[in-house]
Amino acid sequence: MMADNRMKISFLLNKEPEQDALHGHALSKESDARAGRQSSRRYWSKHEDELLRSLVEKHGRGKWTLLAQQFDDRSACQLRCRWAYAVSNSRSQRPFTPEEDRFILEQYSLAGSRWTLIAGLMEDRLGNDVKNRIRLLERRRRRESGPIRVDRKS
């Protein structure tokens, strides 16, 4: 009840309340930006990449929320994705081999669309890489086999 009155008063005064009435945490322009309320895309700078690399070396992978506190307007999810797809050297940029393709298709038939599980069985591949490769292989297979034709007798 008190939070509702506080929201009404803040609205009437055209000010933001000091705390979010629903969740009870402090509101600020920074928290709004981190929550995605202000969308402004921008490229990653070399300084940000270097900062991310040094923080991961210091604190380790997987502590993205902690690391995000060191950035002005980057979320934990953005840091994780940037690390996985651009900064980390663990992702292989080499083309898939025919052996890898066979392995991926075999594992896909067993595990289904559990991309990360399949990627974990491979060296230097991410779940997204495996997903994209399977989809490419399926498109090629459909294209080569052509459409299924059903002969109808009238």
PyMOL commands that set and color helices and strands:
alter all, ss='L'
color gray80, all
select helices_A, chain A and resi 2-12+29-34+46-59+64-68+76-87+98-111+115-120+127-145
alter helices_A, ss='H'
color red, helices_A
deselect
rebuild
show_as cartoon
